[in-house]
């Protein structure tokens, strides 16, 4: 099983993806394909995502049972931490207590 999430992708790319995967919600695709087809899908998505973002989730022999790949301008990155894939989000600017009015 493969889960693919596309954001700000061109309509042509979305249409091309639906040849192999079903769109179950806007920008969310699901299906069962061979690893060869999955890798070719991902290669083309990587070439054409441009200003958009893509996240691919598929089974892998890991502790969690899956792996995650990203392409384009995603809001977070995924890192392996001692065998677990964790999402890393950029730090948001926080107000310092020194800058608050008294």
N, C-alpha and C positions, 0 to 999 in steps of 0.2 A: 504494500500500500504506500502511496506517495501523496503527500499534502504539499501544495504549492500556493503561496500567497503572493499576489502581484499588486503593487500600488503604482499609480501613475504610469501604467504601461500603455503603449500604443494599441489601438483597437486591432490592428493587424496581428500583433504579437499575441494578444488575447485569443483571437480567432484561431490562430495557428495552434496554440496550446490545447484548444478544445478538440483537436483531432484525436488526442490521446487521453485527455483527462476531462472529467465532468465538472462544470462550474456549479458548485452547491450553494454558493452565496456570492455576492459581488466581489470579484477578485480572489476568491478562494476556490481552488481546484483540487479534485480528489480522484484517484484512480490506481489501478494496478498495472504496472508496466515492468518490462525487464530492466535490468541494470544498464544494458546497452542503450535502450530507448531513453531511460532517465538521464543518462550522461549526455546524450545528444540534445535532449530538451534543454538541459541546464547550460550546455555550451552556447546554444543559440540565444537563450534568455540573457546570459551574461554579455553577449555581443550587442543585444538590442535594447537592454533595459534603460540606457541613457540616464535621464534625470529621475527615473522611477526607482523602485525597490522591489526585490524579490527574496523570498525565504522558501527554502525547500527542506522538507522533513521526510526522512525515509528510514526504514529499518536498518539496523547495523548491529554487529555483535558487541555491544557495549553494555555497561551495567544498566542503563536506562532503556536499552533496546532500540534506540534510534539515534540518528545524528542530524545535525542542522547545518545548512549552508546558506550564506547570504550573498547578494549581489546588489550593486547600486547603492543608493543613499538610504540605508536603514536607520531606524531610530536607536538601535542598540546593536551590540556585537555579542557573539556567543563564544565563550571560552571554555576550554577543558580544564577543570579544577579537580585533580586527583581522580579522574575517571568520570566525573559528572559534568554535564554541559550546563553552564550557568549563563544567564543573560547579564550583560554589563551595559548599564545605561550611563550616558555622560552625566557628570555632576552638574546639578543646577546651582546657579549662583544664590547663595544664602545671605540674608542680611546679617551683618555683624552687630552684636550687641552694642558696640561702640558707636555705630552710626545711627542708632535709634534716638529719637528725641527724648529729652528728660522731662 
